[in-house]
Amino acid sequence: MSSKKYDVLVIGGGTGGLVLALTLAQKGFQVAILDRQTPPMPLPRGEILQPNGLKILDHLGLLNALLKTDVHLNKKVHFYQTSGTHLCTVDYSTLPAPYNYSLILLPEVLQKILLEQVDSTPNIHTYWGTAFESLAWQGTHVTGLTATQNGTTIDFKCSIVVGSDGAASKVRNALQLPYQAHVYKGGYVTMLVDRPQGFENDARYYLGKEQIFGAFPVSKNKIYLFYLLPTDKLTVVKKRGLQGFKTEMLSLHPEIAALFSEPLHAISSWDQTAYMRCFRVRCRSWVNHGAALLGDAAHAMNPHIAQGRNAAMDDACVLAETIEHCFRTNDFSQKALKHYEQNRRKDIKILQGLGDEMVFFWNAGAPPLVWLRDRVFKKVQQRQHLHDKLLRTVAGLQLKRFNLQDRWHAIRP
Ligand SMILES: Cc1cc2nc3c(=O)[nH]c(=O)nc-3n(C[C@H](O)[C@H](O)[C@H](O)COP(=O)(O)OP(=O)(O)OC[C@H]3O[C@@H](n4cnc5c(N)ncnc54)[C@H](O)[C@@H]3O)c2cc1C
């Protein structure tokens, strides 16, 4: 058994964990990152990097490098009914410059840029293929952890452990922090296909009765398609066969058939698709003595809001400030770390709440709800202040709850 000592141990080398390690390293701390996987860790889906995430990457000096890679710079997201009627266009170019766009990319492209920076930072130490097993305690304080790598046990000592290990966090359980985990009924079948001719630059959603089909460009040549499928229907749909599934998607609207029939020919096996379940996590406390949770481990949210990865980066920046203060005052107590949680919880509550409202309306099947959803979309299109408030929240720039007056404006004639 070997033993290592660092200032901070980060469990989970996802975006939040990497951004935290880089920010702490800039402040001069010795940081170790542990992940049970070994990079690259590809995910078969495109994701939106929102303006708040862009701003953080810019401050880390990484945005220009990311913009030079094969990612899609996106200005507009169009929403249509599956009948073809245009409902609304969300326009990022209405946001204040310089972060008046989003990037749509494969998560591994961002991870590569972050990892290159991690590898060239001497005070960050990486342990890939290393699984967190248990925490080490001294009384009520966390003082380190035990992990395994290729069957070998490694003991780590540190002042703070950060659990950035995703929605099913093992660190959260080890910290004995009470939480509620919700699995949404709707997950997504996702796939990457060639970008067809006639597909312009913008991302699209088509919404029907319990139907959501999305097409996001993720690079010069590829687009990412996703289709809502309740988890309890997955087995039946797979049994019915891939061809039947593709026909169902293509028959949503003639435009979908015209654009995507050709690229979907290349999908000949379920192995070329993935099924993504969606989770929400609500944790009574995100911190303990000598430990904190970050990203999905603390507060996974529905992907409709397209903020999970971006919010994890925001967490990382606030947590790094709090950790710096802990070292300055030599106080690693739950109370000292609570500053981070207090700073972030309000925004997270708004994002999780809005995500759930989106699920309620976007995924709706009952005709009155579908009617109401479509009306709200049309009003958001017509009423600039609603569009701007919604976009600033989803963009992570200015998070505000929708009050009664907004709701009235969203339905009134
Ligand atoms: C369909 C779908 C679409 C989405 N779209 C978007 C989007 O457009 N924009 C957006 O911002 N977000 C999106 N999200 C959410 C986003 O993917 C997550 O919020 C984000 O990945 C969370 O990052 P994280 O670092 O907290 O956790 P993760 O990315 O889950 O990383 C956790 C890491 O911890 C490691 N780990 C786990 N257990 C252990 C262990 N015991 N020991 C060591 N390592 C461990 C894992 O290997 C992993 O690398 C989407 C999610 C879904 C499901």
The ligand as an SDF file (V2000), in Angstrom:
LIG
                    3D

 53 58  0  0  0  0  0  0  0  0999 V2000
  -28.8380   13.7230  -22.5920 C   0  0  0  0  0  0  0  0  0  0  0  0
  -28.0640   14.7510  -21.8210 C   0  0  0  0  0  0  0  0  0  0  0  0
  -27.7530   15.9750  -22.4130 C   0  0  0  0  0  0  0  0  0  0  0  0
  -27.0480   16.9550  -21.7030 C   0  0  0  0  0  0  0  0  0  0  0  0
  -26.7810   18.1460  -22.3130 N   0  0  0  0  0  0  0  0  0  0  0  0
  -26.1230   19.1120  -21.6350 C   0  0  0  0  0  0  0  0  0  0  0  0
  -25.8360   20.3770  -22.2480 C   0  0  0  0  0  0  0  0  0  0  0  0
  -26.1910   20.6230  -23.3980 O   0  0  0  0  0  0  0  0  0  0  0  0
  -25.1500   21.3120  -21.5130 N   0  0  0  0  0  0  0  0  0  0  0  0
  -24.7520   21.0690  -20.2270 C   0  0  0  0  0  0  0  0  0  0  0  0
  -24.1320   21.9550  -19.6000 O   0  0  0  0  0  0  0  0  0  0  0  0
  -25.0210   19.8840  -19.6250 N   0  0  0  0  0  0  0  0  0  0  0  0
  -25.6740   18.9060  -20.2810 C   0  0  0  0  0  0  0  0  0  0  0  0
  -25.9280   17.7040  -19.6810 N   0  0  0  0  0  0  0  0  0  0  0  0
  -25.4950   17.5050  -18.2830 C   0  0  0  0  0  0  0  0  0  0  0  0
  -23.9920   17.2430  -18.1710 C   0  0  0  0  0  0  0  0  0  0  0  0
  -23.5900   16.1790  -18.9840 O   0  0  0  0  0  0  0  0  0  0  0  0
  -23.6560   16.9240  -16.7090 C   0  0  0  0  0  0  0  0  0  0  0  0
  -24.2800   17.8660  -15.8810 O   0  0  0  0  0  0  0  0  0  0  0  0
  -22.1570   17.0000  -16.4960 C   0  0  0  0  0  0  0  0  0  0  0  0
  -21.4920   16.0120  -17.2300 O   0  0  0  0  0  0  0  0  0  0  0  0
  -21.8510   16.8270  -15.0160 C   0  0  0  0  0  0  0  0  0  0  0  0
  -20.4810   16.9130  -14.8300 O   0  0  0  0  0  0  0  0  0  0  0  0
  -19.7870   16.3330  -13.5150 P   0  0  0  0  0  0  0  0  0  0  0  0
  -18.3260   16.6560  -13.6660 O   0  0  0  0  0  0  0  0  0  0  0  0
  -20.5140   16.8110  -12.3270 O   0  0  0  0  0  0  0  0  0  0  0  0
  -20.0060   14.7590  -13.5770 O   0  0  0  0  0  0  0  0  0  0  0  0
  -19.6050   13.6990  -14.6830 P   0  0  0  0  0  0  0  0  0  0  0  0
  -19.3880   14.3280  -16.0130 O   0  0  0  0  0  0  0  0  0  0  0  0
  -20.6210   12.6050  -14.5700 O   0  0  0  0  0  0  0  0  0  0  0  0
  -18.1800   13.1730  -14.2030 O   0  0  0  0  0  0  0  0  0  0  0  0
  -18.0330   12.3370  -13.1080 C   0  0  0  0  0  0  0  0  0  0  0  0
  -16.6780   11.6660  -13.1880 C   0  0  0  0  0  0  0  0  0  0  0  0
  -16.4730   10.9510  -11.9740 O   0  0  0  0  0  0  0  0  0  0  0  0
  -15.8920    9.7050  -12.2560 C   0  0  0  0  0  0  0  0  0  0  0  0
  -16.2300    8.7700  -11.1750 N   0  0  0  0  0  0  0  0  0  0  0  0
  -17.4750    8.3390  -10.8170 C   0  0  0  0  0  0  0  0  0  0  0  0
  -17.3770    7.4940   -9.7670 N   0  0  0  0  0  0  0  0  0  0  0  0
  -16.0580    7.4130   -9.4570 C   0  0  0  0  0  0  0  0  0  0  0  0
  -15.3210    6.6960   -8.4580 C   0  0  0  0  0  0  0  0  0  0  0  0
  -15.9190    5.8800   -7.5730 N   0  0  0  0  0  0  0  0  0  0  0  0
  -13.9790    6.8380   -8.4270 N   0  0  0  0  0  0  0  0  0  0  0  0
  -13.3400    7.6510   -9.3090 C   0  0  0  0  0  0  0  0  0  0  0  0
  -13.9800    8.3410  -10.2750 N   0  0  0  0  0  0  0  0  0  0  0  0
  -15.3240    8.2320  -10.3460 C   0  0  0  0  0  0  0  0  0  0  0  0
  -16.4880    9.3000  -13.5990 C   0  0  0  0  0  0  0  0  0  0  0  0
  -15.6430    8.3790  -14.2610 O   0  0  0  0  0  0  0  0  0  0  0  0
  -16.5830   10.6390  -14.3150 C   0  0  0  0  0  0  0  0  0  0  0  0
  -15.4430   10.9250  -15.1010 O   0  0  0  0  0  0  0  0  0  0  0  0
  -26.6260   16.6990  -20.3710 C   0  0  0  0  0  0  0  0  0  0  0  0
  -26.9070   15.4720  -19.7660 C   0  0  0  0  0  0  0  0  0  0  0  0
  -27.6310   14.5020  -20.4770 C   0  0  0  0  0  0  0  0  0  0  0  0
  -27.9460   13.2090  -19.7920 C   0  0  0  0  0  0  0  0  0  0  0  0
  1  2  1  0
  2  3  1  0
  2 52  2  0
  3  4  2  0
  4  5  1  0
  4 50  1  0
  5  6  2  0
  6  7  1  0
  6 13  1  0
  7  8  2  0
  7  9  1  0
  9 10  1  0
 10 11  2  0
 10 12  1  0
 12 13  2  0
 13 14  1  0
 14 15  1  0
 14 50  1  0
 15 16  1  0
 16 17  1  0
 16 18  1  0
 18 19  1  0
 18 20  1  0
 20 21  1  0
 20 22  1  0
 22 23  1  0
 23 24  1  0
 24 25  2  0
 24 26  1  0
 24 27  1  0
 27 28  1  0
 28 29  2  0
 28 30  1  0
 28 31  1  0
 31 32  1  0
 32 33  1  0
 33 34  1  0
 33 48  1  0
 34 35  1  0
 35 36  1  0
 35 46  1  0
 36 37  1  0
 36 45  1  0
 37 38  2  0
 38 39  1  0
 39 40  1  0
 39 45  2  0
 40 41  1  0
 40 42  2  0
 42 43  1  0
 43 44  2  0
 44 45  1  0
 46 47  1  0
 46 48  1  0
 48 49  1  0
 50 51  2  0
 51 52  1  0
 52 53  1  0
M  END
$$$$
